[in-house]
Amino acid sequence: MEVKQLGFMGMLSYFQVVIPGITDPRSASNATRYSLKDAILGAFAAFFRQNESFLEYQRQLNSRCGRDNAQSLFGLVNIPTVEQMRNILDGIAAKHLFPLFKWIDQGLEEPGYLRGFEALDGNLLVALDGTQYYSSEKISCPCCSSRTSKQGKIT
């Protein structure tokens, strides 16, 4: 694996490999207006840009200019809202995205980039937390971070 694949285009290309192998759990109906691909890439776009409102801005840009970065950079056909992405992605088991994480890990491990982050018997120190951008009522574990909304809903 070449290190340069870990850039934006490499990651986006690998999403294109992984997504077709994920079965959409929704039944065919009006609820499938947004493809699974658009939901996954939309979530990636919001995380990549570190801005939940990025997708709303893209919708506005599209209505004014007829094109947006979500289409040209991330390959989205239709831009789902954050709530629509949550509803779609909550039905997908995280294990389907594990190959993507493994690909990233191997791309960093092979050239030795991760050695500087090893501690305590060679364990890798990694800080990942997406709760400020997305949360779910359906997907959690005892080790997951959680938050309580003003309405008392725990996600």
C-alpha positions as CSV (number, residue, x, y, z in Angstrom):
1,M,0.0,0.0,0.0
2,E,1.4,3.4,-0.9
3,V,1.2,6.1,1.8
4,K,-0.1,8.7,-0.7
5,Q,-3.4,6.6,-0.9
6,L,-4.2,7.9,2.6
7,G,-4.9,11.3,1.3
8,F,-8.4,12.6,0.7
9,M,-8.8,11.0,-2.7
10,G,-7.5,7.7,-1.5
11,M,-10.0,7.6,1.4
12,L,-12.8,8.6,-0.9
13,S,-11.8,5.9,-3.4
14,Y,-11.8,3.3,-0.6
15,F,-15.3,4.4,0.5
16,Q,-16.4,3.6,-3.1
17,V,-15.0,0.1,-2.7
18,V,-16.6,-0.5,0.8
19,I,-20.1,1.0,0.3
20,P,-21.4,-1.4,-2.4
21,G,-20.8,-4.3,0.0
22,I,-23.1,-2.8,2.6
23,T,-26.8,-3.9,2.4
24,D,-29.3,-1.1,2.8
25,P,-31.6,-2.3,5.6
26,R,-34.5,-0.1,4.4
27,S,-37.3,-1.4,2.4
28,A,-38.0,0.2,-1.0
29,S,-40.3,3.2,-0.4
30,N,-40.3,7.0,-0.3
31,A,-38.1,6.6,2.7
32,T,-35.3,5.6,0.3
33,R,-35.1,9.0,-1.4
34,Y,-31.5,9.2,-0.2
35,S,-29.2,6.4,-1.1
36,L,-27.0,4.6,1.4
37,K,-24.0,6.0,-0.5
38,D,-25.2,9.6,0.0
39,A,-25.8,9.0,3.7
40,I,-22.4,7.5,4.3
41,L,-20.5,10.0,2.2
42,G,-22.6,12.8,3.7
43,A,-21.5,11.8,7.2
44,F,-17.9,11.5,6.0
45,A,-18.2,15.0,4.5
46,A,-19.5,16.5,7.7
47,F,-16.7,14.8,9.7
48,F,-14.1,15.7,7.2
49,R,-15.1,19.3,7.2
50,Q,-15.6,19.2,11.0
51,N,-18.8,21.1,10.5
52,E,-22.3,19.7,10.8
53,S,-23.8,22.8,9.0
54,F,-21.5,22.0,6.0
55,L,-24.2,20.0,4.3
56,E,-26.9,22.7,4.8
57,Y,-24.5,25.2,3.3
58,Q,-24.0,22.8,0.3
59,R,-27.8,22.7,-0.2
60,Q,-27.9,26.5,-0.3
61,L,-24.9,26.7,-2.6
62,N,-26.6,24.2,-5.0
63,S,-29.8,26.1,-5.1
64,R,-27.9,29.3,-5.9
65,C,-25.3,27.9,-8.3
66,G,-26.6,24.6,-9.5
67,R,-23.6,22.7,-8.1
68,D,-21.9,22.3,-4.8
69,N,-18.8,20.8,-3.1
70,A,-20.7,17.9,-1.7
71,Q,-21.3,16.8,-5.3
72,S,-18.0,17.7,-6.9
73,L,-15.7,16.7,-4.0
74,F,-17.5,13.9,-2.2
75,G,-19.7,12.5,-5.0
76,L,-23.1,13.0,-3.3
77,V,-26.1,12.9,-5.6
78,N,-28.6,14.1,-3.0
79,I,-27.6,15.7,0.3
80,P,-29.5,14.2,3.2
81,T,-30.1,16.3,6.4
82,V,-28.2,15.3,9.6
83,E,-31.4,13.7,10.9
84,Q,-31.9,11.7,7.7
85,M,-28.3,10.5,7.8
86,R,-28.8,9.4,11.5
87,N,-32.0,7.5,10.6
88,I,-30.3,5.7,7.7
89,L,-27.0,5.0,9.3
90,D,-28.5,3.8,12.6
91,G,-29.6,0.7,10.7
92,I,-26.1,-0.2,9.5
93,A,-23.8,-2.3,11.7
94,A,-20.5,-0.6,12.3
95,K,-18.7,-3.8,11.3
96,H,-19.4,-2.9,7.7
97,L,-17.0,0.0,8.0
98,F,-14.2,-1.9,9.8
99,P,-12.4,-2.6,6.5
100,L,-12.0,1.1,6.0
101,F,-10.4,1.5,9.5
102,K,-8.2,-1.5,8.8
103,W,-7.1,0.1,5.5
104,I,-6.2,3.4,7.3
105,D,-4.4,1.5,10.1
106,Q,-2.3,-0.5,7.7
107,G,-1.5,2.6,5.6
108,L,-0.1,4.3,8.8
109,E,1.4,1.2,10.3
110,E,3.5,-0.1,7.4
111,P,5.7,3.0,6.9
112,G,6.0,3.3,10.7
113,Y,4.0,6.4,11.4
114,L,2.2,4.9,14.4
115,R,5.4,3.9,16.4
116,G,5.5,7.3,18.1
117,F,2.0,6.8,19.5
118,E,2.7,3.4,21.2
119,A,2.6,3.2,24.9
120,L,2.2,0.6,27.6
121,D,3.3,-2.7,26.0
122,G,3.0,-1.4,22.5
123,N,-0.7,-0.4,22.7
124,L,-1.7,2.4,20.3
125,L,-3.0,5.6,21.8
126,V,-5.9,6.9,19.7
127,A,-8.4,9.6,20.6
128,L,-11.6,9.4,18.5
129,D,-15.0,10.9,19.5
130,G,-17.7,11.9,17.2
131,T,-20.4,12.7,19.8
132,Q,-20.2,16.4,19.1
133,Y,-21.3,15.8,15.5
134,Y,-23.5,12.7,15.5
135,S,-25.2,10.6,18.2
136,S,-27.6,7.7,18.2
137,E,-30.3,6.4,20.4
138,K,-29.9,2.9,18.9
139,I,-26.1,2.3,18.7
140,S,-24.1,2.3,21.9
141,C,-22.0,0.3,24.3
142,P,-21.0,0.5,27.9
143,C,-17.8,2.4,26.9
144,C,-19.5,4.9,24.6
145,S,-19.7,8.6,25.4
146,S,-23.2,9.9,25.8
147,R,-25.0,13.1,26.2
148,T,-28.4,14.2,27.4
149,S,-30.4,16.7,25.4
150,K,-32.4,19.5,26.9
151,Q,-35.5,17.3,26.4
152,G,-33.8,14.6,28.5
153,K,-33.1,12.3,25.6
154,I,-29.8,10.3,26.1
155,T,-27.8,9.6,23.0
